[in-house]
Amino acid sequence: MTRKLTPNPSCSIGGVKMADQGVADPGNNNNNKPETSEGTIIKVTVKTPKDKEEIAIAEDASVTQFKEEISRRFKAKQDQLVLIFAGKILKDGDSLSQHGIKDGLTVHLVIKTAHKAGDGSSTSASSSTSTQAGSASGSSSGTNPSSTAGSTGSAPPSTQTPNILTGFGDLASLAGLGMGSANFMELQQQMQRQLMSNPEMLSQIMENPLVQNMMSNPDLMRQMIMANPQMQQLMERNPEISHMLNNPELMRQTMELARNPAMMQEMMRNQDRALSNLESIPGGYNALRRMYTDIQEPMFSAAREQFGSNPFSALGGSSESGAQPSRTENREPLPNPWGPPNSSNPSESGGSTTGSTSTTGGSNPSVSNPLGINPGSLGNGMFSSPGMQSLLQQISENPQLMQNMLSAPYMRSMMSSLAQNPELASQVLMNNPLFAGNPQLQEQFRAQLPIFLQQMQNPESMSVMTNPRAMQALMQIQQGLQTLQTEAPGLMPSLMTGGIPGIPTGGGMPVENPAPSPSSAATNTAQQQLMQQMLQMFAGGGAGGSATTQTPEVRFQSQLDQLNAMGFINREANLQALIATGGDINAAIERLLGSQPS
Amino acid sequence: MDKNATRYSVQLYIYDLSRGMARSLSPIMLGKQLDGIWHTAIVAYGDEFFFGGEGISSCPPGGTMLGPPDTVVELGETEVSEEIFMDYLSSLGESTYRGDRYRLFEHNCNTFTNEVAQFLTGRPIPSYITDLPSEVLSTPFGQILRPILDSIHIAPPGGNVINGGRNI
């Protein structure tokens, strides 16, 4: 580029001279003071990744001179310096003006360290982070048992991938998954697709020591696989598969396979060849056909189902409960950000799956509903809404869900921000479909809101909500109250409508034994006030609450001991029963005997 | 000015994190039109580099969970060699671009991309991307959601963290 001749006469030929001056007066330059002769000295910002400095240098200086200055300022050797401007590397022979470096512009500097940075990228390739690795490993090892069940019928590993992946992977990645704004399920699918389309990624994942560790533990693998309900179904139908899973040798082999994709391919090819040979044997075709229909098809459909459905279906009994996390994660762009984590943790699942759980009935204890709680019987008032019921049931069935939801990284900040901004919270709540149809509920809720929000903040209530047994206990209590209400309507006529905004506040109940206290209050309003008080106490902190009022445990200590002595060792159940019966041992015993399935 | 230096082309991969939802929902929710929630990454030397909740990560181009990019912008060419670039990234990863420095509004993937683009080519990335946080924050809804959003770290899985220093 052309040299700029500055109008300043003192610099006309003296460009070099000025440069010399510039370099010869390091003292001045180092202080960033603008030189008296303007125009020739320019201030260039030199930016390193960690730092940036302004360096005054002559306009016509050469890169070498510039580097000298820089090496002084940055305390680095000149040959370690790499200067970059506009994507070009400034070589020593160039001049600054050649590159168009003017006053006020920024030049990038990289100080070369001795070691090769190139290593960084290659080693990081093998030490891939994350849960994704963990989950993918789950998937590929999952595929292998089925692929080596070659004799019984083979399913292509890739279809199996989503099966196990969804069962295991997302549990781990849920908490860490930061993509709040994207649809969770879609992400899931994307990942799987990505995994399948990018074999390199798979091998990278395989090399991850964490993955290898996991895979070398056959018990863990087996557990993971068996946890998947589809697999369980499959196993029931085909006992051979369970044999295969239980054979440690085979497991080890398949894990080897997973680690070594080349080996896996070889194996697949062998199987295919064997299968095709089978075809040629008379009757072989039929055998093949049978194999396919008995084994492959259910596997395929199971896999397809998994692929499309949500990861959490592996956890909860119902596939719909899977929809929860997607809701949870998907809080952001929805007009209803508070919907999911809301008190209405209830409402979250309730709202999304009001229709889903047709299995809301079911008073018989089942695996997923151990207390045999029939949400339908959970009484009137707020809890009679079907949403609430299904919600309650799901919460009791799906403890993992609560846990995950509550431990989602932004849950806390969301809750605290909502607590500070009650208007927003109420807005959001009102939009919540659960409450939409029930203005009475809304009113109640609104009144309770500030207290409620405080409660949510209370770590104790958090722990109550994440503790599945506690949730069940709460539900039991509710049930108890309902029964009481129907049995002795005079006692607490409007207890339910006294404004119990939700399960967590229901949590307020066990702390204070509601049953005996209303007996002292004659009127509705008094009861309501009492409720308020209780809620406030609960919100005020567990310690405070228990200091002013004795915890049920303390109160029922002697009864508990008696129950213990009688052989009722389930302390929690005892406590709940005592609370529900107000300390009446005999009634409590009857309760215990009645509600325990065994 | 002709140097026989090898030049490497530099591209900007732009992803819409909302998958089109922003385009349709933003007028309702925010009151202004946002065409997308942009996540960007720099692609150079055959690799994709981006900054997320885990720090600076790299992966094969289009290799994150997000899949292929929505838009690719040619940023130009650079003479900077891969070695120097990796040195540079390591330094960045130890200082201003550690994983814990991620801030959704002020110091996010686009901040990183912008800086790297300027380092490599001297040119910044398109302004509609870097203006996004302020666009969102200038709406009342954005202000309300701010505390929530602040705690969100976007970290598209599929990348390998470049260790300038242990981020985790």
Interface residues (C-beta under 8 A of the other chain):
Chain A: M1 T48 P49 K50 V82 I84 F85 A86 G87 K88 I89 K91 Q98 T106 H108 V110 I111 K112 T113 K116 A117 G118 G120 S121 T123 S124 A125 S127 S128 T129 S130 T131 Q132 S173 G176 L177 G178 M179 G180 S181 A182 N183 E186 L187 Q190 M191 R193 Q194 N198 E200 M201 Q204 E332 P333 P335 P337 P409 Y410 S413 M414 S416 S417 N421 L424
Chain B: M1 K3 A5 V10 L17 S18 R19 M21 A22 L25 I28 M29 I37 D47 G52 G53 E54 S58 P60 G63 T64 M65 L66 G67 G76 E77 T78 E79 V80 S81 E82 E83 I84 M86 D87 Y88 L89 S90 S91 L92 E94 S95 T96 Q118 F119 L120 T121 G122 R123 I144 L145 P147 I148 L149 D150 S151 I152 H153 I154 A155 P156 P157 G158 N160 V161 I162 N163 G164 I168
